[in-house]
Amino acid sequence: MFKKKILVAVTAGMLALSSSAFATTQFGPGLGWLLLKDTNNVFLDMVGVILNGICCNQCFAITSGSWGYNGGLIGMTEADKFVADNMDALATDIAKGEGEYVDTLSTLLSVSDAVAFKAALQSNFDEIFSSSEVSTEEVCSKIHSLAI
């Protein structure tokens, strides 16, 4: 009876691992990403996670910005984190030239003239949010250039 349960569990596990419906390739940056980034299999994703954990190479990838790490909140200023977390609401406030999100942003950036900063953001809205796929880094860069 016990052997039957193990056999059923192993079979179910193998089916789940081999199913392409569960394939993700979401194991993060590191050696696993470097070696297995083009795979689409849960079993290989688990191997990628293990490889990323060996010798803390995932930490190295994130710290150095290599091996599949493409940015994110690590190393960003509080203002950049705020922009990343509130892109849609911030875009709405920038378009209006006022609102709690632009007020918070001007405080985080310690701008000397908040009224002029908000006006500059509003007049440069199309440049800041140049497309619907604009990256957080691009938005932050453009906002920082106006916050002088």
Secondary structure, 3 states (H helix, E strand, C coil): CHHHHHHHHHHHHHHHHHCHHHCCCCCCCCHHHHHHCCCCCHHHHHHHHHHHHHHHHHHHHHHHCCCCCCCCCCCCCHHHHHHHHCHHHHHHHHHHCCCHHHHHHHHHCCCCCHHHHHHHHHHCHHHHCCCCCCCHHHHHHHHHHHCC
